[in-house]
């Protein structure tokens, strides 16, 4: 038996397809939306960090960009679980809010201290704004990809 998620534009979206799309959407959104926003913020001087860092990340020495893409995919699965009942603009707006809030808070208050970095970018406004903006952009990209490719768009007729 195949588990399904119900949505307004589908009668059968398999859970596996939806979650796989969430992972792929999250990873792609890191590479395009998250890093694209970081590039723009870096170009205007808001952040010293540039996009697509190949710096090794502990403990495996994986380039930072690939680590970010992987974790973007993991967050994409979580996002897909949260927004599975939404469609259209509501799905995208919820994805932007999710991206701006949850991954940002985890990065600020869990990941940064684990890496020996100051919480919330040391509470510097530019660093905090950067986190919010790049993660909101990730949410936009992930939500848009989920909307476009996550389920079949055959309208259900009652």
WOLIN-V528033 format. One record per residue. N is the residue number from 1. PSI is psi in degrees with one decimal (none if undefined). Layout:
n:N psi:PSI
n:N psi:PSI
This chain:
n:1 psi:135.1
n:2 psi:122.4
n:3 psi:142.0
n:4 psi:154.9
n:5 psi:131.3
n:6 psi:141.8
n:7 psi:167.5
n:8 psi:-19.3
n:9 psi:21.5
n:10 psi:147.7
n:11 psi:-22.0
n:12 psi:99.7
n:13 psi:116.5
n:14 psi:144.3
n:15 psi:-41.2
n:16 psi:-44.9
n:17 psi:-44.9
n:18 psi:-44.9
n:19 psi:-39.1
n:20 psi:-43.1
n:21 psi:-37.4
n:22 psi:-43.7
n:23 psi:-50.4
n:24 psi:-42.3
n:25 psi:-43.2
n:26 psi:-41.3
n:27 psi:-44.7
n:28 psi:-39.4
n:29 psi:-32.6
n:30 psi:-48.5
n:31 psi:-33.2
n:32 psi:-57.3
n:33 psi:-51.8
n:34 psi:-54.5
n:35 psi:-30.5
n:36 psi:-42.5
n:37 psi:-41.5
n:38 psi:-40.1
n:39 psi:-43.1
n:40 psi:-43.2
n:41 psi:-36.7
n:42 psi:-40.7
n:43 psi:-32.9
n:44 psi:3.0
n:45 psi:15.3
n:46 psi:-28.5
n:47 psi:141.7
n:48 psi:-18.1
n:49 psi:128.5
n:50 psi:168.6
n:51 psi:168.2
n:52 psi:48.4
n:53 psi:129.9
n:54 psi:9.6
n:55 psi:136.2
n:56 psi:139.9
n:57 psi:135.1
n:58 psi:158.0
n:59 psi:-9.5
n:60 psi:-7.8
n:61 psi:20.7
n:62 psi:138.6
n:63 psi:140.8
n:64 psi:-39.9
n:65 psi:-38.0
n:66 psi:-33.3
n:67 psi:-44.7
n:68 psi:-42.7
n:69 psi:-42.7
n:70 psi:-50.3
n:71 psi:-30.0
n:72 psi:-38.0
n:73 psi:-41.6
n:74 psi:-46.3
n:75 psi:-31.8
n:76 psi:-36.8
n:77 psi:-44.7
n:78 psi:-44.3
n:79 psi:-43.9
n:80 psi:-38.9
n:81 psi:-37.6
n:82 psi:-40.0
n:83 psi:12.9
n:84 psi:-22.5
n:85 psi:-4.4
n:86 psi:160.4
n:87 psi:164.6
n:88 psi:-150.3
n:89 psi:-32.0
n:90 psi:-38.6
n:91 psi:-44.8
n:92 psi:-44.8
n:93 psi:-39.9
n:94 psi:-36.1
n:95 psi:-39.9
n:96 psi:-47.2
n:97 psi:-45.2
n:98 psi:-50.8
n:99 psi:-40.9
n:100 psi:-31.5
n:101 psi:-65.1
n:102 psi:-55.4
n:103 psi:-31.7
n:104 psi:-46.2
n:105 psi:-41.1
n:106 psi:-42.9
n:107 psi:-43.3
n:108 psi:-44.7
n:109 psi:-5.5
n:110 psi:-57.4
n:111 psi:-48.4
n:112 psi:-49.9
n:113 psi:-35.7
n:114 psi:-30.0
n:115 psi:5.3
n:116 psi:21.0
n:117 psi:158.3
n:118 psi:144.2
n:119 psi:142.6
n:120 psi:40.8
n:121 psi:30.9
n:122 psi:15.2
n:123 psi:29.1
n:124 psi:132.3
n:125 psi:-43.5
n:126 psi:-41.8
n:127 psi:-40.3
n:128 psi:-41.8
n:129 psi:-38.9
n:130 psi:-47.5
n:131 psi:-45.9
n:132 psi:-44.5
n:133 psi:-45.9
n:134 psi:-34.1
n:135 psi:-32.8
n:136 psi:-40.1
n:137 psi:-40.1
n:138 psi:-44.8
n:139 psi:-41.5
n:140 psi:-48.9
n:141 psi:-44.5
n:142 psi:-44.7
n:143 psi:-42.1
n:144 psi:-41.4
n:145 psi:-41.0
n:146 psi:-42.9
n:147 psi:-42.4
n:148 psi:-37.1
n:149 psi:-4.2
n:150 psi:-29.1
n:151 psi:159.1
n:152 psi:145.0
n:153 psi:50.7
n:154 psi:115.1
n:155 psi:139.9
n:156 psi:131.2
n:157 psi:127.3
n:158 psi:none
